[in-house]
C-alpha cells in the first residue's frame, strides 16, 4: 500500500472551495470533514455541499463523518458522490452492516476512532473494512497539536492488519505535518490527512510533495 496524502478542506477557504480544490490537485483525495455540532462541538457542511464538491472536485472525496446516527446518514453521503465514507465507531450501532452496505454500493468503507477509543474491538471487523482512521487529536477543529501517544495505537493496529491478512489502509488525521509524518509512517500508517500543513503553505503542491516523500518511511512495527 503506497503513501496517500489527503488534504483536509477544513483548513481551506470555504467561500472559494472550487479554487481551493484546484490547489491540491496533486494529492490522492480530498478529505471532507462533515460535523453536526452534536457528535463534535463544531458545524461544517452537509449533504448538498458534499454533492456539489463531488461534481467539481479533481480528486475523489474521502468523506469523514463526525456525526451522530451514522447508520442512517452514511449511505446518503455515498450516494452524494463520495469515493470513501468514514463513520465513527462511537456513532454506529451496526458497523459491519453499515460497512457492507457502503461497499455494496461501490464505496470504500472506513471506521474512525477518537483518541480515547481503543482499536482492539475493530480487529474482528477488518475483513469488512477498507480503512481504519486513527484520530490523533480530539475531533472537531483543525490546527490541533499531534497526540504522540497515539503512535502506539497505530502500531497495534498495523500489527493486527498484517496478522489478519486483510488489505486495510491505516489513516491518521490530526497534527500531521512535515515534523510528524515520518514517525506516523514508521508506526504503520499509509494514508495521511493534512490540513494546515498543506493549506497553510504558500505552495500547497510543494507541501503535498514533501509530505509524500517524508511519509514514505518503512514500518517499524
N, CA, C and O of each residue as an XYZ file, in Angstrom:
884
protein
N       0.849     -1.201      0.000
C       0.000      0.000      0.000
C       0.878      1.241      0.000
O       1.730      1.406      0.872
N       0.671      2.102     -0.966
C       1.502      3.287     -1.094
C       1.056      4.423     -0.202
O      -0.015      4.383      0.403
N       1.898      5.436     -0.135
C       1.597      6.629      0.645
C       0.504      7.433     -0.045
O       0.546      7.641     -1.258
N      -0.460      7.875      0.724
C      -1.527      8.716      0.199
C      -1.627      9.984      1.043
O      -1.624      9.925      2.273
N      -1.713     11.112      0.382
C      -1.872     12.400      1.056
C      -3.253     12.946      0.708
O      -3.553     13.218     -0.455
N      -4.086     13.101      1.729
C      -5.458     13.575      1.551
C      -5.648     14.891      2.301
O      -6.014     14.868      3.476
N      -5.414     16.022      1.671
C      -5.576     17.302      2.363
C      -7.012     17.528      2.828
O      -7.971     17.182      2.138
N      -7.131     18.109      3.999
C      -8.450     18.403      4.566
C      -8.882     19.817      4.211
O      -8.155     20.781      4.448
N     -10.075     19.924      3.640
C     -10.570     21.260      3.296
C     -11.098     22.004      4.515
O     -11.596     23.124      4.392
N     -10.991     21.383      5.703
C     -11.336     22.115      6.923
C     -10.443     23.337      7.079
O     -10.824     24.312      7.727
N      -9.255     23.285      6.485
C      -8.315     24.409      6.547
C      -8.378     25.287      5.306
O      -7.589     26.221      5.165
N      -9.311     24.995      4.405
C      -9.423     25.755      3.162
C     -10.335     26.964      3.336
O     -10.966     27.137      4.379
N     -10.395     27.786      2.311
C     -11.298     28.936      2.264
C     -12.655     28.446      1.772
O     -12.812     28.163      0.584
N     -13.634     28.341      2.661
C     -14.935     27.784      2.314
C     -15.704     28.642      1.308
O     -16.628     28.155      0.656
N     -15.330     29.907      1.180
C     -16.013     30.771      0.219
C     -15.542     30.473     -1.203
O     -16.250     30.760     -2.168
N     -14.353     29.902     -1.330
C     -13.770     29.630     -2.652
C     -13.339     28.167     -2.760
O     -12.191     27.875     -3.094
N     -14.256     27.262     -2.478
C     -13.881     25.852     -2.405
C     -13.402     25.277     -3.736
O     -12.469     24.475     -3.752
N     -14.016     25.668     -4.847
C     -13.572     25.113     -6.124
C     -12.129     25.506     -6.409
O     -11.342     24.689     -6.887
N     -11.784     26.745     -6.120
C     -10.395     27.187     -6.289
C      -9.472     26.431     -5.331
O      -8.368     26.038     -5.708
N      -9.924     26.231     -4.099
C      -9.115     25.537     -3.106
C      -8.887     24.075     -3.478
O      -7.830     23.515     -3.190
N      -9.873     23.464     -4.115
C      -9.711     22.087     -4.590
C      -8.658     22.022     -5.692
O      -7.862     21.084     -5.733
N      -8.648     22.998     -6.572
C      -7.670     23.032     -7.654
C      -6.246     23.164     -7.114
O      -5.299     22.686     -7.738
N      -6.096     23.800     -5.974
C      -4.763     23.997     -5.389
C      -4.147     22.703     -4.875
O      -2.934     22.631     -4.676
N      -4.978     21.670     -4.656
C      -4.457     20.409     -4.125
C      -4.625     19.267     -5.133
O      -4.714     18.102     -4.744
N      -4.668     19.600     -6.412
C      -4.945     18.604     -7.455
C      -3.890     17.503     -7.535
O      -4.150     16.461     -8.136
N      -2.715     17.697     -6.952
C      -1.665     16.677     -6.984
C      -1.787     15.682     -5.833
O      -0.985     14.754     -5.731
N      -2.774     15.866     -4.972
C      -2.980     14.952     -3.844
C      -3.683     13.679     -4.323
O      -3.990     13.545     -5.508
N      -3.933     12.760     -3.413
C      -4.584     11.495     -3.755
C      -6.096     11.575     -3.601
O      -6.824     10.909     -4.337
N      -6.575     12.367     -2.668
C      -8.009     12.551     -2.439
C      -8.180     13.821     -1.631
O      -7.221     14.334     -1.054
N      -9.390     14.323     -1.589
C      -9.706     15.471     -0.742
C     -10.482     14.960      0.458
O     -11.486     14.262      0.311
N     -10.012     15.310      1.639
C     -10.640     14.877      2.889
C     -11.706     15.896      3.274
O     -11.413     17.070      3.504
N     -12.942     15.425      3.337
C     -14.078     16.313      3.615
C     -14.637     15.981      4.988
O     -15.183     14.898      5.197
N     -14.504     16.906      5.917
C     -14.985     16.707      7.284
C     -16.417     17.196      7.424
O     -16.707     18.376      7.232
N     -17.304     16.271      7.759
C     -18.719     16.603      7.981
C     -18.973     16.546      9.483
O     -18.816     15.492     10.099
N     -19.362     17.663     10.071
C     -19.601     17.751     11.513
C     -20.989     18.319     11.780
O     -21.450     19.221     11.079
N     -21.650     17.777     12.804
C     -23.053     18.135     13.050
C     -23.292     18.968     14.309
O     -24.437     19.269     14.645
N     -22.217     19.343     15.008
C     -22.314     20.123     16.245
C     -22.998     19.340     17.369
O     -23.441     19.925     18.358
N     -23.081     18.022     17.215
C     -23.602     17.150     18.268
C     -22.567     16.094     18.632
O     -22.179     15.971     19.793
N     -22.124     15.335     17.642
C     -21.078     14.348     17.890
C     -19.764     15.032     18.235
O     -18.999     14.546     19.067
N     -19.510     16.162     17.588
C     -18.352     17.004     17.897
C     -18.834     18.451     18.042
O     -19.878     18.807     17.495
N     -18.090     19.283     18.767
C     -18.533     20.655     19.013
C     -18.200     21.616     17.881
O     -17.611     22.673     18.107
N     -18.578     21.246     16.668
C     -18.342     22.123     15.531
C     -19.360     21.770     14.455
O     -19.874     20.653     14.412
N     -19.643     22.738     13.587
C     -20.597     22.550     12.498
C     -19.911     22.960     11.201
O     -19.408     24.077     11.084
N     -19.892     22.044     10.219
C     -19.209     22.388      8.972
C     -20.186     22.383      7.809
O     -20.831     23.398      7.546
N     -20.308     21.272      7.110
C     -21.149     21.234      5.906
C     -21.892     19.904      5.854
O     -21.597     18.970      6.599
N     -22.867     19.852      4.946
C     -23.714     18.673      4.875
C     -23.870     18.147      3.466
O     -23.063     18.445      2.585
N     -24.911     17.365      3.260
C     -25.110     16.653      2.002
C     -25.099     17.538      0.752
O     -24.402     17.201     -0.205
N     -25.837     18.651      0.714
C     -25.855     19.439     -0.526
C     -24.472     19.946     -0.932
O     -24.132     19.968     -2.115
N     -23.680     20.354      0.062
C     -22.345     20.863     -0.254
C     -21.427     19.724     -0.690
O     -20.648     19.885     -1.630
N     -21.509     18.584     -0.023
C     -20.695     17.436     -0.419
C     -21.039     17.007     -1.842
O     -20.150     16.693     -2.634
N     -22.315     16.994     -2.158
C     -22.732     16.617     -3.510
C     -22.131     17.563     -4.546
O     -21.667     17.121     -5.597
N     -22.137     18.840     -4.258
C     -21.586     19.821     -5.190
C     -20.061     19.709     -5.284
O     -19.495     19.853     -6.367
N     -19.401     19.454     -4.160
C     -17.950     19.260     -4.180
C     -17.595     18.085     -5.078
O     -16.643     18.152     -5.856
N     -18.365     17.007     -4.965
C     -18.111     15.825     -5.795
C     -18.228     16.144     -7.277
O     -17.529     15.554     -8.101
N     -19.100     17.066     -7.612
C     -19.313     17.424     -9.011
C     -18.148     18.208     -9.603
O     -17.898     18.125    -10.806
N     -17.433     18.966     -8.775
C     -16.383     19.842     -9.305
C     -14.970     19.428     -8.909
O     -14.003     19.973     -9.440
N     -14.829     18.478     -7.990
C     -13.506     18.134     -7.470
C     -12.668     17.377     -8.490
O     -13.173     16.472     -9.154
N     -11.378     17.740     -8.624
C     -10.474     16.977     -9.484
C      -9.998     15.694     -8.807
O      -9.309     14.880     -9.423
N     -10.366     15.517     -7.548
C      -9.925     14.376     -6.752
C     -11.127     13.613     -6.199
O     -12.204     14.189     -6.044
N     -10.957     12.322     -5.898
C     -12.024     11.592     -5.215
C     -12.237     12.135     -3.813
O     -11.320     12.682     -3.200
N     -13.451     11.979     -3.316
C     -13.807     12.508     -1.993
C     -13.640     11.443     -0.911
O     -14.211     10.356     -0.996
N     -12.855     11.771      0.091
C     -12.642     10.951      1.284
C     -13.448     11.635      2.390
O     -12.955     12.545      3.057
N     -14.693     11.186      2.575
C     -15.613     11.876      3.481
C     -15.532     11.280      4.880
O     -15.693     10.073      5.063
N     -15.280     12.136      5.861
C     -15.155     11.736      7.262
C     -16.362     12.286      8.023
O     -16.486     13.492      8.234
N     -17.243     11.377      8.427
C     -18.468     11.768      9.111
C     -18.251     11.826     10.617
O     -18.068     10.799     11.270
N     -18.273     13.028     11.153
C     -18.232     13.224     12.604
C     -19.629     13.661     13.032
O     -19.863     14.795     13.450
N     -20.546     12.699     12.903
C     -21.963     12.967     13.123
C     -22.596     11.828     13.907
O     -22.084     10.708     13.926
N     -23.709     12.128     14.549
C     -24.486     11.101     15.217
C     -25.278     10.291     14.187
O     -25.491     10.737     13.059
N     -25.706      9.106     14.590
C     -26.567      8.244     13.771
C     -25.965      7.980     12.394
O     -26.601      8.205     11.364
N     -24.733      7.502     12.402
C     -24.055      7.201     11.135
C     -24.779      6.119     10.349
O     -24.752      6.129      9.118
N     -25.422      5.194     11.034
C     -26.136      4.127     10.332
C     -27.190      4.694      9.376
O     -27.430      4.141      8.302
N     -27.804      5.786      9.773
C     -28.840      6.403      8.944
C     -28.243      7.244      7.823
O     -28.718      7.191      6.689
N     -27.203      8.023      8.132
C     -26.758      9.054      7.203
C     -25.609      8.660      6.290
O     -25.487      9.220      5.201
N     -24.767      7.727      6.687
C     -23.587      7.406      5.876
C     -23.925      6.996      4.441
O     -23.253      7.457      3.518
N     -24.941      6.148      4.209
C     -25.241      5.777      2.814
C     -25.605      6.967      1.934
O     -25.353      6.940      0.729
N     -26.190      8.003      2.513
C     -26.560      9.177      1.726
C     -25.320      9.904      1.213
O     -25.346     10.475      0.123
N     -24.237      9.888      1.988
C     -23.003     10.537      1.530
C     -22.337      9.720      0.436
O     -21.669     10.276     -0.436
N     -22.511      8.411      0.473
C     -22.036      7.584     -0.627
C     -22.789      7.934     -1.901
O     -22.190      8.085     -2.966
N     -24.095      8.061     -1.787
C     -24.923      8.408     -2.940
C     -24.618      9.816     -3.451
O     -24.835     10.110     -4.626
N     -24.114     10.686     -2.571
C     -23.798     12.060     -2.958
C     -22.513     12.162     -3.765
O     -22.197     13.226     -4.297
N     -21.763     11.055     -3.860
C     -20.573     11.081     -4.697
C     -19.261     10.797     -3.996
O     -18.203     10.903     -4.615
N     -19.298     10.438     -2.719
C     -18.061     10.115     -2.018
C     -17.456      8.834     -2.572
O     -18.177      7.905     -2.936
N     -16.134      8.789     -2.636
C     -15.434      7.566     -3.029
C     -15.161      6.693     -1.816
O     -15.063      5.471     -1.921
N     -15.040      7.342     -0.662
C     -14.775      6.658      0.601
C     -15.588      7.354      1.686
O     -15.623      8.583      1.753
N     -16.235      6.572      2.527
C     -17.011      7.137      3.638
C     -16.496      6.544      4.942
O     -16.470      5.326      5.118
N     -16.090      7.416      5.844
C     -15.612      7.018      7.161
C     -16.640      7.404      8.210
O     -17.024      8.569      8.315
N     -17.080      6.432      8.977
C     -18.007      6.697     10.077
C     -17.322      6.335     11.388
O     -16.415      5.503     11.407
N     -17.746      6.948     12.468
C     -17.102      6.709     13.755
C     -17.650      5.473     14.440
O     -18.856      5.226     14.441
N     -16.745      4.701     15.024
C     -17.151      3.525     15.789
C     -18.094      3.917     16.915
O     -18.979      3.149     17.292
N     -17.899      5.116     17.450
C     -18.714      5.563     18.576
C     -20.104      6.026     18.151
O     -20.945      6.309     19.004
N     -20.358      6.107     16.839
C     -21.620      6.675     16.351
C     -22.449      5.685     15.541
O     -23.387      6.081     14.848
N     -22.105      4.395     15.623
C     -22.867      3.394     14.877
C     -23.277      2.250     15.789
O     -22.552      1.885     16.715
N     -24.438      1.696     15.516
C     -24.914      0.529     16.252
C     -24.594     -0.763     15.509
O     -24.531     -1.828     16.123
N     -24.395     -0.684     14.214
C     -24.187     -1.878     13.387
C     -23.070     -1.627     12.381
O     -23.343     -1.482     11.190
N     -21.811     -1.571     12.837
C     -20.708     -1.202     11.938
C     -20.503     -2.163     10.777
O     -20.198     -1.721      9.670
N     -20.659     -3.453     10.995
C     -20.444     -4.405      9.905
C     -21.536     -4.251      8.852
O     -21.253     -4.228      7.654
N     -22.767     -4.148      9.298
C     -23.863     -3.974      8.343
C     -23.688     -2.703      7.543
O     -23.912     -2.692      6.332
N     -23.286     -1.620      8.212
C     -23.092     -0.347      7.514
C     -21.937     -0.439      6.534
O     -22.050      0.030      5.401
N     -20.828     -1.034      6.950
C     -19.676     -1.173      6.057
C     -20.045     -1.989      4.818
O     -19.649     -1.651      3.703
N     -20.790     -3.043      5.021
C     -21.190     -3.880      3.884
C     -22.141     -3.135      2.952
O     -22.084     -3.301      1.733
N     -23.010     -2.320      3.529
C     -23.918     -1.536      2.695
C     -23.145     -0.548      1.836
O     -23.440     -0.387      0.652
N     -22.163      0.111      2.426
C     -21.352      1.057      1.671
C     -20.580      0.357      0.555
O     -20.554      0.824     -0.583
N     -19.961     -0.753      0.890
C     -19.158     -1.472     -0.097
C     -20.020     -2.043     -1.220
O     -19.585     -2.119     -2.369
N     -21.228     -2.440     -0.884
C     -22.105     -2.988     -1.925
C     -22.477     -1.929     -2.949
O     -22.857     -2.247     -4.075
N     -22.362     -0.646     -2.545
C     -22.626      0.450     -3.461
C     -21.383      0.940     -4.181
O     -21.422      1.959     -4.870
N     -20.276      0.217     -4.025
C     -19.045      0.582     -4.717
C     -18.220      1.641     -4.017
O     -17.345      2.252     -4.631
N     -18.488      1.869     -2.735
C     -17.787      2.895     -1.970
C     -16.886      2.229     -0.933
O     -17.259      1.220     -0.333
N     -15.708      2.795     -0.727
C     -14.818      2.285      0.320
C     -15.417      2.595      1.687
O     -15.931      3.689      1.920
N     -15.343      1.617      2.585
C     -15.901      1.766      3.927
C     -14.786      1.849      4.955
O     -13.857      1.042      4.945
N     -14.885      2.829      5.840
C     -13.853      3.024      6.851
C     -14.483      3.355      8.195
O     -15.566      3.935      8.269
N     -13.779      2.972      9.257
C     -14.204      3.269     10.617
C     -13.153      4.146     11.273
O     -11.954      3.908     11.123
N     -13.601      5.159     11.998
C     -12.704      6.052     12.729
C     -12.868      5.851     14.228
O     -13.937      5.470     14.704
N     -11.790      6.113     14.967
C     -11.840      6.068     16.429
C     -11.224      7.337     16.992
O     -10.195      7.815     16.515
N     -11.876      7.870     18.014
C     -11.325      9.012     18.739
C     -10.063      8.582     19.489
O      -9.804      7.386     19.625
N      -9.274      9.548     19.980
C      -8.069      9.187     20.733
C      -8.340      8.287     21.946
O      -7.522      7.423     22.261
N      -9.467      8.477     22.626
C      -9.754      7.691     23.829
C     -10.395      6.343     23.536
O     -10.613      5.554     24.456
N     -10.705      6.060     22.260
C     -11.365      4.811     21.895
C     -10.335      3.768     21.484
O      -9.504      4.045     20.620
N     -10.364      2.577     22.076
C      -9.402      1.538     21.698
C      -9.678      0.984     20.305
O     -10.816      1.009     19.836
N      -8.641      0.486     19.649
C      -8.808     -0.110     18.322
C      -9.061     -1.616     18.391
O      -9.505     -2.212     17.410
N      -8.786     -2.229     19.529
C      -8.893     -3.682     19.627
C     -10.266     -4.232     19.234
O     -10.318     -5.287     18.602
N     -11.388     -3.570     19.577
C     -12.689     -4.107     19.155
C     -12.875     -4.154     17.635
O     -13.793     -4.818     17.153
N     -12.031     -3.472     16.883
C     -12.157     -3.470     15.421
C     -11.459     -4.652     14.761
O     -11.679     -4.909     13.577
N     -10.635     -5.365     15.490
C      -9.816     -6.401     14.874
C     -10.657     -7.451     14.152
O     -10.280     -7.913     13.075
N     -11.783     -7.826     14.731
C     -12.625     -8.849     14.108
C     -13.439     -8.302     12.936
O     -14.108     -9.063     12.238
N     -13.385     -6.983     12.715
C     -14.152     -6.355     11.643
C     -13.300     -6.075     10.411
O     -13.830     -5.647      9.385
N     -12.009     -6.306     10.489
C     -11.099     -5.855      9.443
C     -11.452     -6.401      8.065
O     -11.233     -5.723      7.062
N     -11.986     -7.598      7.999
C     -12.340     -8.171      6.708
C     -13.459     -7.445      5.994
O     -13.649     -7.621      4.790
N     -14.210     -6.619      6.734
C     -15.315     -5.859      6.149
C     -14.970     -4.390      5.950
O     -15.841     -3.592      5.602
N     -13.719     -4.027      6.165
C     -13.309     -2.626      6.078
C     -12.236     -2.423      5.017
O     -11.470     -3.334      4.704
N     -12.197     -1.221      4.474
C     -11.138     -0.825      3.559
C     -10.100      0.050      4.253
O      -8.964      0.159      3.793
N     -10.494      0.672      5.361
C      -9.587      1.597      6.043
C     -10.041      1.797      7.485
O     -11.230      1.724      7.797
N      -9.073      2.050      8.348
C      -9.345      2.475      9.723
C      -8.656      3.812      9.923
O      -7.477      3.967      9.604
N      -9.396      4.774     10.451
C      -8.864      6.110     10.720
C      -8.598      6.262     12.211
O      -9.513      6.158     13.029
N      -7.358      6.504     12.552
C      -6.965      6.764     13.937
C      -6.848      8.272     14.112
O      -5.970      8.909     13.530
N      -7.738      8.833     14.915
C      -7.665     10.261     15.203
C      -6.521     10.528     16.179
O      -6.438      9.905     17.237
N      -5.643     11.457     15.814
C      -4.506     11.789     16.667
C      -4.662     13.172     17.299
O      -3.710     13.744     17.831
N      -5.875     13.686     17.224
C      -6.328     14.846     18.002
C      -7.790     14.555     18.341
O      -8.401     13.669     17.743
N      -8.346     15.287     19.285
C      -9.772     15.160     19.560
C     -10.535     15.802     18.407
O     -10.295     16.967     18.092
N     -11.450     15.067     17.768
C     -12.100     15.586     16.563
C     -12.966     16.814     16.833
O     -13.559     16.971     17.900
N     -13.010     17.677     15.818
C     -13.867     18.856     15.905
C     -13.261     20.110     15.317
O     -13.968     20.921     14.719
N     -11.961     20.281     15.479
C     -11.320     21.508     14.996
C      -9.957     21.191     14.402
O      -9.252     20.308     14.892
N      -9.583     21.909     13.345
C      -8.281     21.758     12.734
C      -7.216     22.518     13.501
O      -7.524     23.320     14.383
N      -5.960     22.260     13.159
C      -4.854     23.009     13.736
C      -4.422     22.577     15.115
O      -3.640     23.279     15.755
N      -4.912     21.427     15.607
C      -4.528     20.964     16.931
C      -3.181     20.255     16.895
O      -2.731     19.798     15.844
N      -2.541     20.171     18.070
C      -1.243     19.513     18.172
C      -1.404     17.997     18.175
O      -2.328     17.459     18.785
N      -0.508     17.328     17.496
C      -0.487     15.871     17.402
C      -0.325     15.236     18.780
O       0.509     15.675     19.572
N      -1.119     14.203     19.070
C      -1.008     13.471     20.334
C      -0.070     12.292     20.106
O      -0.469     11.285     19.520
N       1.149     12.407     20.556
C       2.187     11.418     20.254
C       1.853     10.039     20.797
O       2.286      9.031     20.238
N       1.085      9.982     21.886
C       0.724      8.699     22.460
C      -0.101      7.826     21.535
O      -0.229      6.626     21.774
N      -0.666      8.408     20.477
C      -1.464      7.626     19.532
C      -0.618      6.745     18.612
O      -1.152      5.872     17.929
N       0.695      6.969     18.590
C       1.560      6.145     17.739
C       1.502      4.680     18.155
O       1.557      3.790     17.307
N       1.391      4.428     19.456
C       1.308      3.045     19.931
C       0.029      2.381     19.423
O       0.030      1.191     19.110
N      -1.054      3.143     19.340
C      -2.310      2.603     18.809
C      -2.154      2.244     17.328
O      -2.634      1.205     16.875
N      -1.481      3.113     16.590
C      -1.247      2.837     15.170
C      -0.406      1.573     15.014
O      -0.692      0.751     14.144
N       0.615      1.406     15.833
C       1.463      0.215     15.754
C       0.650     -1.053     16.017
O       0.783     -2.041     15.295
N      -0.188     -1.021     17.049
C      -1.005     -2.196     17.370
C      -1.950     -2.523     16.222
O      -2.145     -3.687     15.873
N      -2.533     -1.481     15.642
C      -3.463     -1.698     14.543
C      -2.744     -2.268     13.321
O      -3.255     -3.189     12.685
N      -1.580     -1.743     12.987
C      -0.838     -2.255     11.840
C      -0.482     -3.725     12.052
O      -0.575     -4.529     11.124
N      -0.076     -4.073     13.266
C       0.257     -5.469     13.549
C      -0.968     -6.363     13.370
O      -0.857     -7.476     12.856
N      -2.133     -5.880     13.792
C      -3.364     -6.659     13.655
C      -3.760     -6.804     12.199
O      -4.197     -7.877     11.781
N      -3.615     -5.743     11.421
C      -3.944     -5.802      9.997
C      -3.024     -6.803      9.295
O      -3.481     -7.620      8.496
N      -1.745     -6.734      9.596
C      -0.792     -7.663      8.988
C      -1.124     -9.108      9.351
O      -1.109     -9.988      8.490
N      -1.424     -9.348     10.625
C      -1.749    -10.701     11.074
C      -3.027    -11.227     10.442
O      -3.159    -12.430     10.215
N      -3.970    -10.333     10.156
C      -5.255    -10.750      9.599
C      -5.162    -11.111      8.122
O      -5.988    -11.864      7.607
N      -4.159    -10.573      7.447
C      -4.029    -10.781      6.011
C      -4.952     -9.896      5.194
O      -4.990    -10.004      3.969
N      -5.697     -9.021      5.857
C      -6.629     -8.123      5.165
C      -5.871     -6.976      4.509
O      -4.790     -6.596      4.957
N      -6.443     -6.436      3.457
C      -5.881     -5.255      2.796
C      -6.629     -4.038      3.319
O      -7.665     -3.651      2.778
N      -6.099     -3.447      4.365
C      -6.761     -2.329      5.041
C      -5.774     -1.182      5.183
O      -4.693     -1.354      5.747
N      -6.139     -0.026      4.678
C      -5.317      1.164      4.864
C      -5.473      1.665      6.296
O      -6.521      1.493      6.917
N      -4.418      2.285      6.805
C      -4.485      2.949      8.108
C      -4.267      4.436      7.872
O      -3.212      4.870      7.410
N      -5.292      5.193      8.200
C      -5.257      6.639      8.007
C      -5.072      7.329      9.358
O      -5.593      6.879     10.378
N      -4.325      8.420      9.342
C      -4.137      9.241     10.540
C      -4.570     10.660     10.233
O      -4.240     11.220      9.187
N      -5.315     11.229     11.164
C      -5.852     12.580     10.993
C      -5.648     13.344     12.286
O      -6.130     12.940     13.344
N      -4.919     14.467     12.189
C      -4.729     15.327     13.341
C      -3.271     15.609     13.605
O      -2.530     14.722     14.027
N      -2.853     16.831     13.362
C      -1.483     17.223     13.639
C      -0.457     16.654     12.684
O       0.733     16.629     12.998
N      -0.902     16.191     11.508
C       0.038     15.652     10.520
C       0.784     16.812      9.858
O       0.166     17.735      9.328
N       2.096     16.754      9.895
C       2.920     17.827      9.328
C       4.259     17.240      8.914
O       4.508     16.047      9.087
N       5.118     18.092      8.367
C       6.445     17.641      7.960
C       7.255     17.131      9.139
O       8.160     16.316      8.956
N       6.949     17.595     10.348
C       7.712     17.181     11.529
C       7.166     15.919     12.189
O       7.842     15.331     13.033
N       5.957     15.490     11.823
C       5.362     14.308     12.467
C       5.123     13.141     11.523
O       5.011     12.007     11.989
N       5.040     13.366     10.224
C       4.567     12.339      9.305
C       5.489     11.129      9.234
O       4.998     10.009      9.094
N       6.803     11.306      9.326
C       7.706     10.166      9.239
C       7.495      9.213     10.407
O       7.480      7.996     10.219
N       7.334      9.751     11.603
C       7.104      8.902     12.778
C       5.783      8.163     12.662
O       5.679      7.004     13.063
N       4.770      8.831     12.113
C       3.468      8.193     11.926
C       3.581      7.059     10.912
O       3.003      5.989     11.099
N       4.327      7.300      9.841
C       4.521      6.259      8.819
C       5.273      5.073      9.393
O       4.921      3.926      9.119
N       6.297      5.329     10.180
C       7.061      4.231     10.771
C       6.202      3.397     11.715
O       6.447      2.205     11.898
N       5.189      4.033     12.314
C       4.279      3.301     13.196
C       3.330      2.406     12.419
O       2.768      1.468     12.983
N       3.141      2.685     11.118
C       2.321      1.799     10.313
C       1.227      2.436      9.500
O       0.500      1.728      8.803
N       1.076      3.752      9.560
C       0.052      4.419      8.758
C       0.543      4.620      7.325
O       1.742      4.740      7.073
N      -0.412      4.654      6.395
C      -0.031      4.919      4.998
C      -0.918      5.958      4.323
O      -0.652      6.342      3.184
N      -1.977      6.425      5.007
C      -2.844      7.475      4.472
C      -2.836      8.620      5.480
O      -3.095      8.418      6.667
N      -2.539      9.817      4.996
C      -2.314     10.948      5.900
C      -3.224     12.118      5.542
O      -3.261     12.574      4.399
N      -3.949     12.586      6.539
C      -4.800     13.764      6.378
C      -4.026     14.967      6.908
O      -3.616     14.992      8.068
N      -3.832     15.948      6.058
C      -3.107     17.153      6.456
C      -3.926     18.368      6.051
O      -4.301     18.512      4.887
N      -4.198     19.224      6.995
C      -4.979     20.418      6.716
C      -4.111     21.658      6.636
O      -3.770     22.118      5.546
N      -3.758     22.196      7.791
C      -2.965     23.426      7.816
C      -1.570     23.212      7.242
O      -0.967     24.157      6.734
N      -1.041     21.985      7.311
C       0.288     21.713      6.752
C       0.304     21.876      5.242
O       1.360     22.117      4.657
N      -0.855     21.749      4.603
C      -0.961     21.936      3.161
C      -1.493     23.318      2.830
O      -0.855     24.080      2.104
N      -2.667     23.640      3.365
C      -3.293     24.921      3.025
C      -2.616     26.116      3.684
O      -2.802     27.253      3.251
N      -1.835     25.866      4.723
C      -1.094     26.957      5.347
C       0.214     27.257      4.652
O       0.918     28.197      5.019
N       0.542     26.460      3.646
C       1.778     26.658      2.879
C       1.450     27.476      1.626
O       0.429     27.222      0.987
N       2.277     28.437      1.264
C       2.008     29.218      0.046
C       2.057     28.378     -1.225
O       1.557     28.794     -2.270
N       2.659     27.195     -1.133
C       2.746     26.285     -2.278
C       2.162     24.931     -1.865
O       2.918     24.028     -1.507
N       0.833     24.771     -1.906
C       0.225     23.506     -1.469
C       0.751     22.285     -2.213
O       0.932     21.229     -1.606
N       1.000     22.407     -3.516
C       1.524     21.271     -4.277
C       2.900     20.858     -3.774
O       3.208     19.670     -3.673
N       3.712     21.841     -3.464
C       5.029     21.545     -2.914
C       4.931     20.894     -1.548
O       5.688     19.975     -1.236
N       3.993     21.372     -0.730
C       3.797     20.791      0.598
C       3.352     19.337      0.478
O       3.807     18.480      1.235
N       2.452     19.059     -0.482
C       1.994     17.684     -0.701
C       3.160     16.796     -1.110
O       3.288     15.674     -0.620
N       4.003     17.285     -1.997
C       5.154     16.501     -2.453
C       6.111     16.201     -1.303
O       6.613     15.083     -1.194
N       6.366     17.180     -0.449
C       7.266     16.973      0.685
C       6.674     15.969      1.666
O       7.386     15.103      2.175
N       5.377     16.081      1.933
C       4.735     15.148      2.840
C       4.763     13.727      2.273
O       4.978     12.763      3.007
N       4.548     13.608      0.979
C       4.570     12.282      0.351
C       5.955     11.638      0.491
O       6.069     10.445      0.770
N       6.987     12.433      0.296
C       8.353     11.923      0.412
C       8.659     11.516      1.851
O       9.209     10.441      2.090
N       8.304     12.372      2.808
C       8.575     12.079      4.208
C       7.734     10.919      4.730
O       8.150     10.193      5.633
N       6.530     10.752      4.141
C       5.662      9.677      4.583
C       6.032      8.327      4.033
O       5.458      7.317      4.439
N       6.978      8.283      3.120
C       7.422      7.020      2.526
C       8.523      6.394      3.378
O       9.604      6.068      2.888
N       8.219      6.236      4.665
C       9.157      5.640      5.620
C       8.709      4.213      5.930
O       7.512      3.971      6.087
N       9.647      3.260      6.022
C       9.256      1.856      6.265
C       8.673      1.668      7.659
O       9.055      2.354      8.607
N       7.744      0.727      7.764
C       7.142      0.413      9.062
C       8.226     -0.107     10.012
O       9.168     -0.785      9.602
N       8.063      0.231     11.280
C       8.958     -0.289     12.317
C       8.124     -0.984     13.380
O       8.333     -0.786     14.577
N       7.186     -1.792     12.939
C       6.276     -2.474     13.871
C       6.977     -3.669     14.487
O       6.386     -4.380     15.300
